Amino acid sequence: MHDLAVHGQSPDVLFIACADSRIDPALLFDSEPGELFVVRNVANLVPPYGPGENPDATCAAMEFAVRDLGVQHIVILGHSACGGIKALRATMAGEDLPRDFIGPWIQNAADACPCDADGNVPEQEAVEHAGIRMSLRNLMTFPWIAEKVEAGDLHLHGWWVDLLAGRLCDINPDGDGLTQLVAGEIPDNVAD
């Protein structure tokens, strides 16, 4: 920790993860302080680029991580049984969500719902995947992210954790499907 205090941080990865207490990137990836730059919000959402319109902590942290820290990877980290996505589905079905901040925030993912589930995937899970894809698309609306991606200096990833099965999956950003990266190796203290 002394070295981090003296020399500062230089993480290679920015995680934009859900605020859910069951999914902590530092625990999930057994990282040390200074290895990951982590932003957490309800439903791991990235709003589209719009400077000055509605500044929020997620966009400010992304800008700091990309422009100042020079991260090489951005990971959108979603998970099964996401309460934010459940709330989005409920509001899209006409239910009232009497909240000051959650309702407007999850509307950032309204384009992900409803989605065309292929029948093999439960709707909740399909919308979780679609929300990750939408956030990946939104990342590319930030000019300083798109520029680095196009130059090959920054790589975007969409990952989804199945808490019950202990799987980590890579989301195909261009359509349906996912690829299992890790099976059954999520630490017990993360998935419980």
Buried (B, 14 or more C-beta within 10 A) or exposed (E): EEEEEEEEEEBEBBBBBBEBEBBBBBBBBEBEEBBBBBBBBBBBBBBBBEEEEEEBEBBEBBBBBBEEBEBBBBBBBBBBBBBBBBBBBBBBEEEEEEEEEBBEBBBBBEBBBEBEBEEEBEEBBBBBBBBBBBBBBBBBEBEEBBEBBEEEEBEBBBBBBBBEEBBBBBBEBEEBEBEEBBEEEBEEEBBE
